[in-house]
């Protein structure tokens, strides 16, 4: 009993650990402001092949504005401490001319141009910061609204919408690799395994006394 009590006292000062879990996007695509595009084009643009998203305006694609989307199947973790979204940005996108340009994530209302910017911002990144250096994954740390939205959707699918409507191209063609993934911090209490060790040791000592 004294041994178990000692372990419990020790556990009172044990910090809570956390696991970082990566979740790859299960679908992605883009929607256009061009009237010729409809909701089905958004859904079919890149549902199964993770190699084509695009946000911003590109004069080579008709000059219309694009917004992109990223779908994730979220396990039922129970709670989330923090999360970041990583999106691959190819160097071919680096044509920034507006230092104020911002790419913003939202919870998509539906797969339509208007539906991809529903509700409050869930996180953002300056386009100038992303469109610099070499091709790489760009981290967008989710804010409190983003973490809350993910937590509310645990066990279900969650779709991000992303926009940069002021003419700066970002997150365009990204073939040959996973286009996006979530890095989610999930609390993993350290007390449970240590308490199990304490009880096992106590049981061993009791059996030794009885023998």
N, C-alpha and C positions, 0 to 999 in steps of 0.2 A: 504493500500500500504506500509506504514511504517513497519507494522508487517511482511509482506512477504519479504520486503527488509532486515529486520533484520535476518530472517531465512536464507536467501540466503547468507548473510555475514557469519553467523555461520557455514553454510555448507562448506564454503571455507576452514575451518580448520578441517573438519571432515575426519578422516582416512578411507581408503577403507578396508572393512572387507572381509573375505574369508570364503567359505564353504568347508569342507572336505567331499568328497563323496566317498564311498566304492563301488567298482564294482567287483563282483565275476567272476572268470574265467568260461567261458561257455564250454571249452574243454581243454584237456591236454593230454600229452602222451610222448612217447620217440621214438628215432630212434637209430639204432645200426650200428656200423662200420662193422659188420659181413656181408659178401657178400650174405648170405642167406636172409637178410632182404632187402626189397624194399620199395618204397614210400608208397604203400598201407599198409604195416605193420606200418609205422609211423602214418598214418591217422587212422587206426583201433585200434591202441594199447590201446587207452583210450579216445575215442572221447566223450562218453556219461557218463561214470562213472569216477568221479574225484578222483581216488584212486591209480593211478599207474604212477609215473614218476620216472626218474632215470638219473643222470648225473655222469660221471666218469667211472671207471672200477671196476668190481666185479669178482673175480676169480670163484665165485659160479655161474656166468651167462656166462660161456664160456671164460671169460677173455677179451672180446671185449669191446670197448669204447661205451658209451651211451651219447646221448644228448637229452635234453627234450624240450618240447614246451608247451606254455600256450596261449590260445585264449581268447580274450575279445571283447565283443560288446560294442563299445564306443558311448554314447549319443552325440548329437550335442550341446555341451556346449557353444562353441564359442571361448573359450580361456582356457588355463591351466597355472597356476602359478608355480606349482611344483607337483611332483608325486613320490610315492614309491610303489614298488611291495613287497608283503609279501607272502612268500612261506613256507608251513609247512615242518619242518625238523624233522623226527622221530629219537629218540635216537639210534635206530638200525643202523643208518648210521654212527655212530661216530667211524670211524676207521682211522682217519687221521694220516699219517706218514710223510707228506711233508709240512713243514711250509710255503712253497712258493706257495702252490696250491691256485688258484683263480677260482671262478665261475663267469662267465661273461654272461650278457644278450645282445641279438642282436635282430634286426627286421628280422624275418624269411622271406627268399625269397620264400621258399616252404617247404612242409613237407617231407624233405629228410635229410639224415645225413649231407650232405654238405650244404644244403640250410638253416640250422638252425643257421649258424654263418655268415650270410651275413652282410656286411657293418661294421660301427664302433661300438665300445662298447657303450651300452646304460646305463650301470651301472654294478657294480661288488661287490663281497664280498669275503673276505678271507675264505677259507674252514675251516681253524683252528678256526676262530671266530664263524662260524656257527655250526661246529661240536663240540660244547662244552656246558656243562650244560645239561638241561633237554630238552625233546621234546617241540618245540615251533615254532611260526612263526618267520622267519628270514626276516628282513627288508633290501631291496636293494633300496637305494635312486637313482632315475634316474638322470643322468647328463643332461647337456644342450641338447645333441643330443637326449637323450631319451624323454625329454619333447617336443622337436620339432617334433619328429617322431609321438608321440601321438597326438599332436595338428593337424598335417597334416592328421591324420586318423579319426578325430572326425566325428561321424555319420556313421562309417563303422567298420568292424572287424579289429582288430590288433592282430598279432600273434608274441609273443616273442619266440626266440630260446635261449637255455641256454647250455653252455658247460663248462666242466672242464676236459680237455683231458690229464691231467698229472697223472692219476691213482688214484685220490682221490674220493671216493664215497660221494655223497651229494644228498639231495632231492630225496631219494628213496621212498619206499612204504609209502603211507600217507592215509590209509583208515580211514573212519569214520568222516571226516570233509571236508569242502571246502579246496582244495589243495592250492589255491592261490587267492589273490585278490589285486586290485589296490586301493590305497588311493590317491585320486586326489584333489588337492587344486584348486578351481575355484573361481575367484574374484566375490564378491557380493557387488557392490557399495552401500554404506549406504545413499547416497544422494537422491536416488529415493523415498524411503518411507518417509524420513523426509520432502522432498519438498511437497509430497502429504499432509502431516499433515499441513504444513504452508498454503497451498492453501485452505484447508478445513477450517482452523481457520479464514482466511481472508474472506472467503465466509460467514461464520456464523456471523462475526462482521458486514458485509455489510447488511445482511438481518435484523439484529437487529436494525441497524440505520434506515433502510427503514420503519420498523414497528413502 
